[in-house]
Amino acid sequence: MRRPQPLAYTQGPVWIAGMPMRVLPVVVSLVLSCPLALAQVPAAQPAPAAPADAPATPDAATPDAGKPKRSIDLADIRMFTAVYSLVQQGYVEEVSDQRLMRAAIRGLLANLDPHSEYLDKEEMEDLAEDTSGSYGGLGLEVMQVDGSLRVVAPIDDTPAQRGGIRAGDVIVSIDGKAVQSDDLDAAVKQLRGAPGTSVTLGVLHEKAAAPVDIKLTREAIRVVSVRGRLLDTGLAYLRISQFQDETGLQLRRQIERLAADNKAPLRGAVLDLRSNPGGLITAAVEVADDFLNSGAIVSTRGRVAQANTAFSATAGDLLQGAPLVVLVDNGTASAAEIVAGALKDNHRALLMGRRTFGKGSVQTILPIDADHAVKLTTARYYTPSGASIQAEGIHPDIVLADLALSTREAEHMPVIGERDLRNHLRGSDEGNGPAAPAIAAPAGALQDYALNEALNVLKALALRPPASATPAASTAPATPPQG
């Protein structure tokens, strides 16, 4: 499979942080008169790809081309400098210019959307750890929503997941201190730490009346983004927990291993994208391409030409057309929604579960210098049908309730058949057939209602022979009816 190259904008914004106040109005005017400062500044080195980072090939003109450039209203500049001066002169404690300017930058970006933000050196290192899949912490993907710290999804086999934290939970306190709506960045940093250290989170579960305290011990989080096993003969279970640099390669290795264990090509697979918070858009494109022979995968559209892209599949379906069922839920977000949307719109897979999260925007890292950058929402992405899932999500083909299965405590009633009736008419083959096998649930599927349902649907789909395997005799004219 051809691996798409990650996008890094080749031009970045002018660095205005730390400028003396007397030149601030001039600098602000220059920056805001050229959107993203793409036309006036020299090329910067490519930055590391951000989660849901955009692909690289521009294929459309800038929507704002030909429009007059905007300039900031001088009244707004005066208002900003007046507030800045009042804080400097009258705030109860002295505040450095650097701190005020950093706060102003963060506030500017925070008021755009929940995903745009200013990144200092430490945050850029955290971002690199996220995409590589190794860091010290709890294994949580969180986002800021209306002044609260909301869980997008816990990562598989991490302290957060084992502790019972679920997608949609709200973290209201950390070590007994309330999470402050005006300092959520500091709260996010507290979730990470040295392996072996403990932290107590106050967690408000969805539809719960009061939060509960959950004590967790931080670990070295080394996320293996793809896992797999055989659910039944020839039927595979593939779990992608998030999209990282090596996710496509890991998926191909898992499919090869499972086919070898099955001693035959796979007859179908369940692809589990539940509670997958997303990751790199390049990895999502690669995974979708692994299941498609042709067709569109995703397109992105923004205000600048570099944000307008489109990706299509190349030949080479790893399952060779075998049926595919995709599991999704309200924790399926961003890059995971790209995969789900591509497979659904190309009629390659059947989606089961619940409506997805609905994060349909692309963030790009715009470098300021070697240690600072802006993560900016630069585009919306669209599924092959042209639909935007932003704030809407992807609706599954088959909706499943959020249920769990349990083992029946009472003994099963004996099965009664014709042969059990007194004085029954003996059958000519009675007693010659094989004994009915005991029905056992697939390993790991017993309490997973959605997985059980997906497996049942996959078994039904796998009964259909591939089009190429249809017997030639079936196309011959039928024998005329005899009168």
C-alpha positions, -999 to +999 in steps of 0.1 A: +000+000+000+012+035-008+016+054+025+004+091+022+028+117+033+019+139+063+013+176+057+033+203+073+025+238+061+056+252+044+049+287+057+041+298+092+028+328+111+050+357+123+061+353+159+047+382+178+050+369+214+073+390+236+073+421+214+074+454+232+040+471+236+048+501+215+052+481+183+023+457+190-003+475+170+019+476+139+027+439+142-009+429+148-020+449+118+006+432+096-003+397+108-041+401+105-039+417+071-026+385+056-046+353+066-022+328+083+006+351+071+011+327+043+020+352+016+045+374+033+068+352+054+096+329+043+093+291+043+096+273+076+108+238+082+080+211+082+066+205+116+056+171+131+021+160+121-006+168+147-036+145+155-060+147+126-032+164+106-040+172+070-025+155+039-002+174+017-012+179-019-033+210-026-058+205-054-081+235-052-079+273-053-081+293-021-118+302-015-108+338-005-087+344-036-094+378-051-111+391-020-096+423-004-074+416+026-089+424+060-072+447+084-079+449+121-101+478+134-080+504+152-106+506+179-100+469+188-063+475+190-069+505+213-092+483+235-066+455+237-038+479+247-060+497+272-069+464+289-033+453+288-022+486+304-049+484+331-038+448+341-001+459+342-009+489+364-037+477+387-036+439+391-031+429+427+002+412+418+029+422+393+026+402+361+054+399+335+048+410+300+057+375+288+030+359+309+004+384+297+013+379+261+012+341+264-022+344+281-035+367+253-023+342+226-038+312+244-071+331+249-072+341+212-069+305+201-091+290+229-120+312+217-118+298+181-127+262+188-119+234+213-090+221+192-069+251+183-042+259+208-007+274+214+020+249+220+052+255+240+082+233+240+068+208+266+034+206+248+051+199+215+071+171+231+038+157+245+023+158+210+052+139+196+048+113+224+010+110+216+016+102+179+045+078+187+024+060+213+048+062+243+045+085+274+040+084+312+004+089+323-031+074+326-040+066+290-068+092+285-078+113+255-095+144+268-108+176+253-121+209+266-159+213+262-177+244+276-152+249+303-151+213+314-126+185+309-144+157+290-131+122+282-132+114+245-120+079+252-097+058+274-070+039+256-071+001+257-053-016+285-043+015+304-049+027+340-078+048+328-097+020+311-090-005+339-102+021+364-136+023+348-133+057+331-156+058+300-161+080+269-182+110+278-171+112+315-162+146+329-132+150+352-143+175+378-113+173+402-077+161+404-063+151+438-092+168+455-088+202+437-116+213+414-107+216+377-108+253+369-125+262+337-101+290+330-070+268+334-078+235+318-043+232+302-028+229+337-054+202+345-044+182+314-007+184+324-016+169+359-029+138+342+006+129+331+035+122+353+062+097+363+052+060+361+043+047+396+029+079+409-008+081+419-035+105+412-072+106+423-097+118+398-132+130+406-152+117+377-188+124+367-202+096+346-228+103+320-263+105+335-248+102+370-260+126+397-227+129+416-190+123+408-171+094+421-134+093+431-112+070+411-076+065+422-052+056+394-015+048+392+004+063+363+022+039+340+045+041+310+019+041+283+032+022+253+002+020+231+000-009+206-026+006+183-037-027+166-046-060+182-063-090+167-075-125+173-097-152+156-133-152+168-143-183+148-128-203+120-117-177+094-134-148+112-111-122+126-114-095+153-093-064+146-091-037+172-076-003+165-073+018+196-059+050+180-041+061+148-003+064+151+026+064+127+028+026+125-009+017+127-011+008+090+019-015+093+006-031+125-027-038+108-011-056+079+010-077+102-020-087+123-040-097+092-011-118+079-007-135+113-043-143+117-045-157+081-014-179+090-031-191+122-063-199+103-042-218+077-064-202+050-075-167+039-098-150+063-135-153+055-144-119+072-135-095+100-149-073+127-130-039+128-135-024+162-132+014+163-151+020+195-136+045+219-110+053+193-102+091+198-085+094+164-049+104+157-031+110+124-052+115+093-024+099+072-027+067+093-065+068+088-061+071+050-036+042+050-060+019+070-090+027+048-069+020+017-060-014+032-096-025+028-105-007-005-095-014-041-107+019-054-129+049-046-125+081-026-114+080+010-116+116+024-113+152+012-105+183+032-116+219+025-103+250+041-096+287+034-061+283+021-051+262-009-028+239+012-059+228+032-078+215+001-069+179-005-084+146-016-073+110-012-084+079-031-078+042-026-053+022-045-057-015-055-050-041-028-078-051-004-061-071+024-093-091+030-097-098-008-134-087-007-143-108+024-171-092+044-163-065+070-183-052+099-172-020+117-181-013+153-185+024+163-198+043+193-199+079+207-161+076+215-152+070+178-137+103+168-118+122+142-094+099+122-115+069+133-145+086+117-126+090+085-121+053+082-157+045+092-171+070+067-149+058+039-158+021+044-195+030+047-198+053+017-179+029-005-203+001+006-172-019+017-184-025+053-215-026+075-214-002+104-229-013+137-232+005+171-240+041+180-236+075+164-200+086+164-184+116+182-186+141+153-152+157+152-149+166+115-121+192+116-084+190+107-057+205+128-023+215+114+009+224+133+021+259+122+057+264+135+067+297+151+102+287+159+121+256+170+103+254+204+068+269+198+040+264+174+003+269+169-021+240+164-047+255+143-080+242+128-074+246+091-101+225+074-131+204+076-130+169+062-157+152+041-166+116+036-167+102+000-204+110-003-195+147+004-210+147+039-194+166+067-196+148+100-187+179+121-209+179+152-232+154+135-211+122+135-216+091+114-248+071+119-244+033+118-263+011+094-275-010+124-280+008+157-271-011+189-281-002+224-254+002+251-260-032+267-239-058+284-244-096+284-241-118+315-241-155+321-274-170+333-271-180+369-298-207+368-292-240+351-304-242+316-337-261+310-331-293+291-338-292+254-370-311+245-373-326+210-394-352+192-370-380+203-378-372+240-415-378+236-429-411+249-438-436+221-424-412+194-422-426+159-386-437+154-367-419+126-348-439+100-316-420+109-322-416+146-291-420+166-268-421+136-260-384+133-233-366+153-241-353+187-251-317+189-220-297+200-222-276+231-227-239+222-199-218+236-194-180+232-162-168+214-134-159+237-137-124+250-171-119+234-194-132+262-200-099+279-196-077+248-231-073+234-220-053+204-192-077+195-216-107+197-241-089+174-214-080+150-201-116+149-236-129+142-240-105+113-205-113+100-213-151+100-244-144+079-225-122+055-197-149+052-223-174+040-225-155+007-200-168-018-178-142-035-190-130-069-161-148-085-170-180-068-205-182-081-209-215-100-211-210-138-240-234-140-261-209-121-261-186-151-274-213-175-310-212-186-334-230-163-350-262-174-385-254-189-413-264-165-429-297-175-466-297-180 
